[in-house]
Amino acid sequence: MPHPTRLPLHTLPTFCTVARLGHLRAAAEALHLTHSAISQQIRLLEEQIGTPLFDRRGRRIVLNAAGEALLSVCEPALTSIQQGAAAARAAGGLAAETLRLSAIPSFAQRWLLPRMARWRQQHPALVLELHTSQHLVDLGRDGFHAAVRQGKGPWPGLSAERLFDSPLVAVGAPAAAERLQGQGLAALADEPLLGDVGTWQRWFALAGLATAPRPVASFNDAGLMLQAAEQGLGITLARDLLVADALHDGRLCRLSALTLEDSSVLPLWLVYPPAAADSPAIVALRTWLQDELAQSRSQLDALSAPGAGTAPAGRTGSRSRAPSAPRARRRVG
């Protein structure tokens, strides 16, 4: 007979991972367990509850009504336990409170790290533990309190706040800017181009130019691409937020006032579990990010003002934007 009072708690994180991935083998890889170990844990949990939690459909498994009911309680409970353990450590004086944040590498490298000293000054008792990844992390499973993501949203089970819309601008090293001084935008097509060919095609189309760009190199990380541009390996299109500091310091120069802002240029979001919305750590992080990003926007507006360092690009270099959707802050649960 099932014994609900003897629920095997160690199986619950495994259950949540299987429910999210819908595949035992994928869950085994994510949890660094064997396929048989995952199967045994799910079977043990179902035996103790007394009913199947999944329906098997070929190689995939999907939650049934009983599984959905358990998941709706299990995920928030595990998150609360993790938060409670962190609060207990802080209350016991074992260590300063740690805020674990996941972010895309380019944002962390080009924008966040240069501002970490100001974070420490404002929040000396709140240690920011930063993890970078190109892949979407599971906040609850991997023990993160929040993440900065780039995308459209929504992300099921998470609150999301739109942080920043960052269009693409053409930038290059000072030598490239000097070489292109006074020339039209067509001259950029003769430069070594870095990045995605499709993005360059849309940018030249926005400029009203029919050209077939042939980038000399592409990168899976915008931070690496910008390092290459700074070293004079070519010119590139990059989010204005990621080049704000380099423009201010003179490591890069705007090559045109033209900006590309279409549906492919996705905004940045701060995401976190809804239950943590009012926690002091999340409130501190959200407020700090908003303040720092507002300063960056003011800096970018000043840099893009006439005569503020954008290399003249001839008659075709007038300021222009592609049509974009209205910007709005929203929360999703």
NUKE-704346 format. One record per residue (C-alpha): residue number from 1; x, y, z. Coordinates in Angstrom, 3 decimals. Example, Ala and Ser with C-alpha at 12.3 -4.5 7.8 and 13.67 -1.06 7.14 Angstrom:
REM residues 2
<base pos="1" c1="12.300" c2="-4.500" c3="7.800"/>
<base pos="2" c1="13.670" c2="-1.060" c3="7.140"/>
***
This chain:
REM residues 333
<base pos="1" c1="0.000" c2="0.000" c3="0.000"/>
<base pos="2" c1="1.183" c2="3.592" c3="-0.572"/>
<base pos="3" c1="2.378" c2="5.540" c3="2.430"/>
<base pos="4" c1="1.858" c2="9.262" c3="1.702"/>
<base pos="5" c1="3.314" c2="10.177" c3="5.075"/>
<base pos="6" c1="6.588" c2="8.542" c3="4.025"/>
<base pos="7" c1="6.975" c2="10.538" c3="0.806"/>
<base pos="8" c1="10.564" c2="10.151" c3="-0.507"/>
<base pos="9" c1="11.538" c2="13.816" c3="-0.554"/>
<base pos="10" c1="14.822" c2="13.151" c3="-2.362"/>
<base pos="11" c1="12.818" c2="12.171" c3="-5.461"/>
<base pos="12" c1="11.036" c2="15.513" c3="-5.797"/>
<base pos="13" c1="13.854" c2="17.462" c3="-7.546"/>
<base pos="14" c1="14.158" c2="14.555" c3="-9.982"/>
<base pos="15" c1="10.405" c2="14.587" c3="-10.561"/>
<base pos="16" c1="10.463" c2="18.328" c3="-11.350"/>
<base pos="17" c1="13.341" c2="17.910" c3="-13.808"/>
<base pos="18" c1="11.637" c2="15.031" c3="-15.618"/>
<base pos="19" c1="8.405" c2="17.014" c3="-15.767"/>
<base pos="20" c1="10.221" c2="19.988" c3="-17.285"/>
<base pos="21" c1="12.242" c2="18.022" c3="-19.859"/>
<base pos="22" c1="9.678" c2="15.326" c3="-20.671"/>
<base pos="23" c1="12.372" c2="12.734" c3="-21.205"/>
<base pos="24" c1="14.095" c2="10.400" c3="-18.748"/>
<base pos="25" c1="17.416" c2="10.341" c3="-20.561"/>
<base pos="26" c1="17.558" c2="14.139" c3="-20.820"/>
<base pos="27" c1="16.791" c2="14.388" c3="-17.101"/>
<base pos="28" c1="19.539" c2="11.858" c3="-16.347"/>
<base pos="29" c1="22.056" c2="13.972" c3="-18.253"/>
<base pos="30" c1="20.907" c2="17.172" c3="-16.557"/>
<base pos="31" c1="21.173" c2="15.644" c3="-13.069"/>
<base pos="32" c1="24.328" c2="13.610" c3="-13.789"/>
<base pos="33" c1="22.536" c2="10.372" c3="-12.877"/>
<base pos="34" c1="22.011" c2="7.137" c3="-14.771"/>
<base pos="35" c1="18.837" c2="6.485" c3="-16.726"/>
<base pos="36" c1="17.977" c2="3.611" c3="-14.386"/>
<base pos="37" c1="18.435" c2="5.804" c3="-11.313"/>
<base pos="38" c1="15.972" c2="8.343" c3="-12.700"/>
<base pos="39" c1="13.474" c2="5.583" c3="-13.518"/>
<base pos="40" c1="13.777" c2="4.101" c3="-10.033"/>
<base pos="41" c1="13.169" c2="7.456" c3="-8.340"/>
<base pos="42" c1="10.074" c2="8.169" c3="-10.428"/>
<base pos="43" c1="8.768" c2="4.657" c3="-9.824"/>
<base pos="44" c1="9.369" c2="4.977" c3="-6.069"/>
<base pos="45" c1="7.540" c2="8.320" c3="-5.948"/>
<base pos="46" c1="4.569" c2="6.936" c3="-7.888"/>
<base pos="47" c1="4.420" c2="3.888" c3="-5.638"/>
<base pos="48" c1="4.398" c2="5.988" c3="-2.487"/>
<base pos="49" c1="1.728" c2="8.350" c3="-3.815"/>
<base pos="50" c1="-0.265" c2="5.459" c3="-5.184"/>
<base pos="51" c1="-0.918" c2="6.669" c3="-8.716"/>
<base pos="52" c1="1.037" c2="7.231" c3="-11.954"/>
<base pos="53" c1="2.262" c2="10.779" c3="-12.461"/>
<base pos="54" c1="3.174" c2="10.543" c3="-16.154"/>
<base pos="55" c1="1.699" c2="9.183" c3="-19.351"/>
<base pos="56" c1="4.208" c2="7.432" c3="-21.612"/>
<base pos="57" c1="4.096" c2="8.515" c3="-25.254"/>
<base pos="58" c1="6.808" c2="6.704" c3="-27.157"/>
<base pos="59" c1="10.159" c2="7.891" c3="-25.865"/>
<base pos="60" c1="8.641" c2="10.923" c3="-24.194"/>
<base pos="61" c1="6.631" c2="11.147" c3="-21.008"/>
<base pos="62" c1="4.131" c2="13.862" c3="-20.161"/>
<base pos="63" c1="2.492" c2="14.825" c3="-16.896"/>
<base pos="64" c1="-1.003" c2="13.545" c3="-16.308"/>
<base pos="65" c1="-3.530" c2="15.275" c3="-14.037"/>
<base pos="66" c1="-1.970" c2="13.802" c3="-10.892"/>
<base pos="67" c1="1.500" c2="14.877" c3="-11.987"/>
<base pos="68" c1="0.312" c2="18.411" c3="-12.757"/>
<base pos="69" c1="-1.217" c2="18.651" c3="-9.284"/>
<base pos="70" c1="2.012" c2="17.534" c3="-7.612"/>
<base pos="71" c1="4.204" c2="19.809" c3="-9.747"/>
<base pos="72" c1="2.098" c2="22.891" c3="-8.943"/>
<base pos="73" c1="2.989" c2="22.455" c3="-5.265"/>
<base pos="74" c1="6.404" c2="20.850" c3="-5.563"/>
<base pos="75" c1="8.262" c2="23.534" c3="-7.553"/>
<base pos="76" c1="7.363" c2="26.519" c3="-5.317"/>
<base pos="77" c1="8.088" c2="24.409" c3="-2.235"/>
<base pos="78" c1="11.595" c2="23.508" c3="-3.413"/>
<base pos="79" c1="12.302" c2="27.151" c3="-4.222"/>
<base pos="80" c1="11.115" c2="28.211" c3="-0.757"/>
<base pos="81" c1="13.318" c2="25.564" c3="0.881"/>
<base pos="82" c1="16.383" c2="26.843" c3="-0.995"/>
<base pos="83" c1="15.593" c2="30.412" c3="-0.003"/>
<base pos="84" c1="14.997" c2="29.351" c3="3.599"/>
<base pos="85" c1="18.348" c2="27.581" c3="3.741"/>
<base pos="86" c1="20.091" c2="30.714" c3="2.462"/>
<base pos="87" c1="18.267" c2="32.854" c3="5.043"/>
<base pos="88" c1="19.216" c2="30.420" c3="7.807"/>
<base pos="89" c1="22.910" c2="30.608" c3="6.854"/>
<base pos="90" c1="22.783" c2="34.396" c3="6.845"/>
<base pos="91" c1="20.915" c2="34.542" c3="10.175"/>
<base pos="92" c1="23.452" c2="32.180" c3="11.720"/>
<base pos="93" c1="26.269" c2="34.488" c3="10.735"/>
<base pos="94" c1="27.966" c2="31.761" c3="8.718"/>
<base pos="95" c1="28.432" c2="33.945" c3="5.664"/>
<base pos="96" c1="27.161" c2="37.030" c3="3.923"/>
<base pos="97" c1="23.993" c2="36.505" c3="1.917"/>
<base pos="98" c1="24.699" c2="35.374" c3="-1.631"/>
<base pos="99" c1="22.629" c2="36.344" c3="-4.650"/>
<base pos="100" c1="23.196" c2="33.857" c3="-7.481"/>
<base pos="101" c1="22.651" c2="35.492" c3="-10.881"/>
<base pos="102" c1="22.812" c2="33.881" c3="-14.311"/>
<base pos="103" c1="23.499" c2="36.095" c3="-17.334"/>
<base pos="104" c1="24.505" c2="35.834" c3="-20.967"/>
<base pos="105" c1="28.319" c2="36.152" c3="-21.324"/>
<base pos="106" c1="28.369" c2="39.286" c3="-23.484"/>
<base pos="107" c1="26.198" c2="41.253" c3="-21.047"/>
<base pos="108" c1="28.263" c2="40.087" c3="-18.086"/>
<base pos="109" c1="31.596" c2="40.885" c3="-19.719"/>
<base pos="110" c1="30.836" c2="44.148" c3="-21.506"/>
<base pos="111" c1="28.396" c2="45.798" c3="-19.102"/>
<base pos="112" c1="28.026" c2="44.106" c3="-15.719"/>
<base pos="113" c1="31.641" c2="43.473" c3="-14.696"/>
<base pos="114" c1="32.769" c2="47.120" c3="-15.151"/>
<base pos="115" c1="30.035" c2="48.088" c3="-12.670"/>
<base pos="116" c1="30.613" c2="45.424" c3="-10.029"/>
<base pos="117" c1="32.641" c2="47.795" c3="-7.845"/>
<base pos="118" c1="29.616" c2="50.077" c3="-7.536"/>
<base pos="119" c1="27.459" c2="47.089" c3="-6.611"/>
<base pos="120" c1="29.860" c2="46.213" c3="-3.772"/>
<base pos="121" c1="29.867" c2="49.798" c3="-2.544"/>
<base pos="122" c1="26.074" c2="49.920" c3="-2.371"/>
<base pos="123" c1="25.493" c2="46.349" c3="-1.143"/>
<base pos="124" c1="28.549" c2="45.197" c3="0.817"/>
<base pos="125" c1="26.562" c2="42.498" c3="2.680"/>
<base pos="126" c1="25.076" c2="40.982" c3="-0.477"/>
<base pos="127" c1="27.566" c2="38.871" c3="-2.407"/>
<base pos="128" c1="26.761" c2="38.652" c3="-6.105"/>
<base pos="129" c1="27.687" c2="35.235" c3="-7.488"/>
<base pos="130" c1="27.709" c2="35.485" c3="-11.272"/>
<base pos="131" c1="27.280" c2="32.572" c3="-13.674"/>
<base pos="132" c1="27.438" c2="33.040" c3="-17.439"/>
<base pos="133" c1="25.982" c2="30.724" c3="-20.035"/>
<base pos="134" c1="24.644" c2="30.822" c3="-23.570"/>
<base pos="135" c1="22.060" c2="28.228" c3="-22.525"/>
<base pos="136" c1="18.847" c2="28.740" c3="-20.619"/>
<base pos="137" c1="19.308" c2="27.650" c3="-17.007"/>
<base pos="138" c1="16.600" c2="26.282" c3="-14.746"/>
<base pos="139" c1="16.608" c2="28.717" c3="-11.819"/>
<base pos="140" c1="15.039" c2="26.342" c3="-9.314"/>
<base pos="141" c1="16.963" c2="23.235" c3="-10.273"/>
<base pos="142" c1="20.339" c2="24.970" c3="-10.591"/>
<base pos="143" c1="19.958" c2="27.121" c3="-7.499"/>
<base pos="144" c1="19.840" c2="30.598" c3="-9.059"/>
<base pos="145" c1="17.855" c2="33.464" c3="-7.588"/>
<base pos="146" c1="17.513" c2="35.441" c3="-10.836"/>
<base pos="147" c1="18.744" c2="35.688" c3="-14.411"/>
<base pos="148" c1="19.274" c2="38.339" c3="-17.059"/>
<base pos="149" c1="17.908" c2="36.910" c3="-20.293"/>
<base pos="150" c1="17.702" c2="38.086" c3="-23.866"/>
<base pos="151" c1="14.552" c2="37.097" c3="-25.680"/>
<base pos="152" c1="10.847" c2="37.606" c3="-26.232"/>
<base pos="153" c1="9.444" c2="35.924" c3="-23.139"/>
<base pos="154" c1="7.358" c2="34.846" c3="-21.401"/>
<base pos="155" c1="9.180" c2="32.202" c3="-19.382"/>
<base pos="156" c1="6.675" c2="29.862" c3="-17.701"/>
<base pos="157" c1="6.704" c2="29.980" c3="-13.934"/>
<base pos="158" c1="8.824" c2="33.146" c3="-13.738"/>
<base pos="159" c1="8.186" c2="36.852" c3="-13.337"/>
<base pos="160" c1="9.886" c2="38.887" c3="-16.062"/>
<base pos="161" c1="10.715" c2="42.600" c3="-16.136"/>
<base pos="162" c1="11.845" c2="44.224" c3="-19.349"/>
<base pos="163" c1="15.141" c2="45.971" c3="-18.639"/>
<base pos="164" c1="16.533" c2="47.409" c3="-21.843"/>
<base pos="165" c1="15.960" c2="47.649" c3="-25.587"/>
<base pos="166" c1="19.323" c2="47.901" c3="-27.304"/>
<base pos="167" c1="19.462" c2="48.472" c3="-31.085"/>
<base pos="168" c1="22.395" c2="47.485" c3="-33.260"/>
<base pos="169" c1="24.953" c2="50.098" c3="-34.283"/>
<base pos="170" c1="27.959" c2="49.905" c3="-36.585"/>
<base pos="171" c1="31.274" c2="50.267" c3="-34.751"/>
<base pos="172" c1="34.946" c2="49.870" c3="-35.463"/>
<base pos="173" c1="38.370" c2="50.699" c3="-34.092"/>
<base pos="174" c1="39.540" c2="54.337" c3="-34.329"/>
<base pos="175" c1="41.679" c2="53.464" c3="-37.355"/>
<base pos="176" c1="38.608" c2="52.235" c3="-39.220"/>
<base pos="177" c1="36.681" c2="55.361" c3="-38.303"/>
<base pos="178" c1="39.501" c2="57.530" c3="-39.603"/>
<base pos="179" c1="39.673" c2="55.515" c3="-42.812"/>
<base pos="180" c1="35.929" c2="55.926" c3="-43.397"/>
<base pos="181" c1="35.824" c2="59.611" c3="-42.451"/>
<base pos="182" c1="33.543" c2="61.512" c3="-44.829"/>
<base pos="183" c1="32.605" c2="58.506" c3="-46.953"/>
<base pos="184" c1="29.127" c2="57.145" c3="-47.547"/>
<base pos="185" c1="27.745" c2="54.031" c3="-45.947"/>
<base pos="186" c1="28.506" c2="52.042" c3="-49.094"/>
<base pos="187" c1="32.164" c2="52.241" c3="-48.106"/>
<base pos="188" c1="31.459" c2="50.031" c3="-45.083"/>
<base pos="189" c1="30.791" c2="47.087" c3="-47.419"/>
<base pos="190" c1="34.438" c2="47.229" c3="-48.532"/>
<base pos="191" c1="35.672" c2="46.851" c3="-44.941"/>
<base pos="192" c1="36.318" c2="43.474" c3="-43.266"/>
<base pos="193" c1="32.940" c2="42.685" c3="-41.707"/>
<base pos="194" c1="32.528" c2="40.741" c3="-38.466"/>
<base pos="195" c1="29.321" c2="38.983" c3="-37.512"/>
<base pos="196" c1="26.252" c2="37.434" c3="-39.045"/>
<base pos="197" c1="25.647" c2="37.902" c3="-42.767"/>
<base pos="198" c1="21.863" c2="38.195" c3="-42.288"/>
<base pos="199" c1="22.248" c2="41.029" c3="-39.789"/>
<base pos="200" c1="24.533" c2="42.931" c3="-42.129"/>
<base pos="201" c1="22.056" c2="42.409" c3="-44.982"/>
<base pos="202" c1="19.246" c2="43.961" c3="-42.939"/>
<base pos="203" c1="21.463" c2="46.863" c3="-41.894"/>
<base pos="204" c1="22.520" c2="47.698" c3="-45.466"/>
<base pos="205" c1="18.905" c2="47.311" c3="-46.614"/>
<base pos="206" c1="17.865" c2="49.801" c3="-43.943"/>
<base pos="207" c1="20.509" c2="52.146" c3="-45.355"/>
<base pos="208" c1="18.935" c2="51.769" c3="-48.795"/>
<base pos="209" c1="21.931" c2="49.931" c3="-50.228"/>
<base pos="210" c1="21.803" c2="46.796" c3="-52.368"/>
<base pos="211" c1="24.949" c2="44.906" c3="-51.442"/>
<base pos="212" c1="25.976" c2="41.328" c3="-50.706"/>
<base pos="213" c1="27.994" c2="41.500" c3="-47.471"/>
<base pos="214" c1="30.566" c2="38.784" c3="-46.888"/>
<base pos="215" c1="31.745" c2="38.760" c3="-43.263"/>
<base pos="216" c1="35.298" c2="37.547" c3="-42.720"/>
<base pos="217" c1="34.483" c2="36.029" c3="-39.318"/>
<base pos="218" c1="31.485" c2="35.228" c3="-37.130"/>
<base pos="219" c1="31.266" c2="34.578" c3="-33.395"/>
<base pos="220" c1="28.885" c2="32.823" c3="-31.027"/>
<base pos="221" c1="29.503" c2="35.507" c3="-28.412"/>
<base pos="222" c1="29.153" c2="39.267" c3="-28.899"/>
<base pos="223" c1="31.855" c2="39.966" c3="-26.315"/>
<base pos="224" c1="34.463" c2="38.107" c3="-28.381"/>
<base pos="225" c1="33.293" c2="39.839" c3="-31.531"/>
<base pos="226" c1="33.741" c2="43.250" c3="-29.926"/>
<base pos="227" c1="37.227" c2="42.337" c3="-28.734"/>
<base pos="228" c1="38.069" c2="41.463" c3="-32.338"/>
<base pos="229" c1="36.705" c2="44.828" c3="-33.497"/>
<base pos="230" c1="38.726" c2="46.668" c3="-30.859"/>
<base pos="231" c1="41.866" c2="44.924" c3="-32.133"/>
<base pos="232" c1="41.177" c2="46.173" c3="-35.649"/>
<base pos="233" c1="40.189" c2="42.842" c3="-37.191"/>
<base pos="234" c1="37.080" c2="44.359" c3="-38.758"/>
<base pos="235" c1="33.943" c2="46.402" c3="-38.173"/>
<base pos="236" c1="30.806" c2="44.987" c3="-36.650"/>
<base pos="237" c1="27.205" c2="45.539" c3="-35.649"/>
<base pos="238" c1="26.639" c2="45.393" c3="-31.906"/>
<base pos="239" c1="24.063" c2="46.313" c3="-29.319"/>
<base pos="240" c1="24.609" c2="49.905" c3="-28.253"/>
<base pos="241" c1="24.529" c2="48.912" c3="-24.564"/>
<base pos="242" c1="27.476" c2="46.549" c3="-25.022"/>
<base pos="243" c1="29.622" c2="49.210" c3="-26.696"/>
<base pos="244" c1="28.713" c2="52.137" c3="-24.447"/>
<base pos="245" c1="31.886" c2="51.948" c3="-22.356"/>
<base pos="246" c1="34.131" c2="51.319" c3="-25.364"/>
<base pos="247" c1="32.660" c2="54.337" c3="-27.159"/>
<base pos="248" c1="33.142" c2="56.488" c3="-24.072"/>
<base pos="249" c1="36.760" c2="55.328" c3="-23.658"/>
<base pos="250" c1="37.594" c2="55.684" c3="-27.366"/>
<base pos="251" c1="38.326" c2="51.990" c3="-27.911"/>
<base pos="252" c1="35.544" c2="51.885" c3="-30.515"/>
<base pos="253" c1="33.864" c2="54.528" c3="-32.672"/>
<base pos="254" c1="30.371" c2="54.800" c3="-34.124"/>
<base pos="255" c1="30.653" c2="54.573" c3="-37.898"/>
<base pos="256" c1="27.147" c2="55.868" c3="-38.603"/>
<base pos="257" c1="24.137" c2="57.299" c3="-36.799"/>
<base pos="258" c1="22.048" c2="54.558" c3="-38.439"/>
<base pos="259" c1="20.552" c2="52.050" c3="-35.986"/>
<base pos="260" c1="18.896" c2="48.695" c3="-36.600"/>
<base pos="261" c1="16.014" c2="47.866" c3="-34.309"/>
<base pos="262" c1="13.717" c2="45.149" c3="-35.651"/>
<base pos="263" c1="12.046" c2="42.018" c3="-34.371"/>
<base pos="264" c1="15.340" c2="40.100" c3="-34.430"/>
<base pos="265" c1="16.961" c2="42.462" c3="-31.899"/>
<base pos="266" c1="15.604" c2="41.065" c3="-28.657"/>
<base pos="267" c1="15.379" c2="43.026" c3="-25.376"/>
<base pos="268" c1="16.988" c2="42.181" c3="-22.046"/>
<base pos="269" c1="14.851" c2="40.916" c3="-19.167"/>
<base pos="270" c1="15.308" c2="40.248" c3="-15.477"/>
<base pos="271" c1="13.553" c2="37.006" c3="-14.502"/>
<base pos="272" c1="13.013" c2="35.446" c3="-11.071"/>
<base pos="273" c1="10.502" c2="33.230" c3="-9.236"/>
<base pos="274" c1="7.273" c2="35.135" c3="-8.470"/>
<base pos="275" c1="7.550" c2="34.222" c3="-4.785"/>
<base pos="276" c1="10.864" c2="36.128" c3="-4.594"/>
<base pos="277" c1="9.551" c2="39.390" c3="-6.059"/>
<base pos="278" c1="9.594" c2="41.223" c3="-2.734"/>
<base pos="279" c1="12.683" c2="39.598" c3="-1.229"/>
<base pos="280" c1="15.327" c2="42.170" c3="-0.186"/>
<base pos="281" c1="17.964" c2="40.643" c3="-2.495"/>
<base pos="282" c1="15.771" c2="40.753" c3="-5.602"/>
<base pos="283" c1="14.529" c2="44.257" c3="-4.794"/>
<base pos="284" c1="18.145" c2="45.422" c3="-4.388"/>
<base pos="285" c1="19.217" c2="43.816" c3="-7.658"/>
<base pos="286" c1="16.226" c2="45.127" c3="-9.598"/>
<base pos="287" c1="16.691" c2="48.695" c3="-8.319"/>
<base pos="288" c1="20.436" c2="48.682" c3="-8.956"/>
<base pos="289" c1="20.058" c2="47.357" c3="-12.502"/>
<base pos="290" c1="17.403" c2="49.930" c3="-13.330"/>
<base pos="291" c1="19.542" c2="52.790" c3="-11.988"/>
<base pos="292" c1="22.699" c2="51.655" c3="-13.771"/>
<base pos="293" c1="20.889" c2="51.024" c3="-17.047"/>
<base pos="294" c1="19.315" c2="54.475" c3="-16.877"/>
<base pos="295" c1="22.813" c2="55.945" c3="-16.575"/>
<base pos="296" c1="23.948" c2="53.908" c3="-19.569"/>
<base pos="297" c1="21.008" c2="55.140" c3="-21.624"/>
<base pos="298" c1="21.861" c2="58.738" c3="-20.755"/>
<base pos="299" c1="25.482" c2="58.084" c3="-21.728"/>
<base pos="300" c1="24.431" c2="56.569" c3="-25.043"/>
<base pos="301" c1="22.082" c2="59.457" c3="-25.793"/>
<base pos="302" c1="24.928" c2="61.893" c3="-25.179"/>
<base pos="303" c1="27.305" c2="59.896" c3="-27.373"/>
<base pos="304" c1="24.793" c2="59.746" c3="-30.229"/>
<base pos="305" c1="24.122" c2="63.501" c3="-30.175"/>
<base pos="306" c1="25.329" c2="65.447" c3="-33.245"/>
<base pos="307" c1="29.063" c2="66.083" c3="-33.066"/>
<base pos="308" c1="29.552" c2="63.647" c3="-30.195"/>
<base pos="309" c1="31.902" c2="61.236" c3="-31.908"/>
<base pos="310" c1="29.932" c2="59.463" c3="-34.627"/>
<base pos="311" c1="32.152" c2="59.310" c3="-37.682"/>
<base pos="312" c1="30.601" c2="61.252" c3="-40.593"/>
<base pos="313" c1="29.270" c2="58.799" c3="-43.146"/>
<base pos="314" c1="28.215" c2="60.992" c3="-46.033"/>
<base pos="315" c1="24.713" c2="61.776" c3="-47.188"/>
<base pos="316" c1="23.352" c2="58.300" c3="-46.429"/>
<base pos="317" c1="24.390" c2="58.426" c3="-42.809"/>
<base pos="318" c1="21.334" c2="60.176" c3="-41.410"/>
<base pos="319" c1="19.788" c2="58.889" c3="-38.226"/>
<base pos="320" c1="17.141" c2="56.269" c3="-38.938"/>
<base pos="321" c1="15.485" c2="53.342" c3="-37.241"/>
<base pos="322" c1="13.640" c2="50.330" c3="-38.502"/>
<base pos="323" c1="10.050" c2="50.005" c3="-37.304"/>
<base pos="324" c1="9.818" c2="48.385" c3="-33.897"/>
<base pos="325" c1="7.127" c2="47.199" c3="-31.560"/>
<base pos="326" c1="6.080" c2="49.513" c3="-28.718"/>
<base pos="327" c1="8.249" c2="49.179" c3="-25.641"/>
<base pos="328" c1="6.476" c2="48.216" c3="-22.482"/>
<base pos="329" c1="7.411" c2="46.778" c3="-19.121"/>
<base pos="330" c1="5.425" c2="43.707" c3="-18.263"/>
<base pos="331" c1="5.286" c2="40.942" c3="-15.738"/>
<base pos="332" c1="4.420" c2="37.410" c3="-16.583"/>
<base pos="333" c1="3.849" c2="34.570" c3="-14.247"/>
***
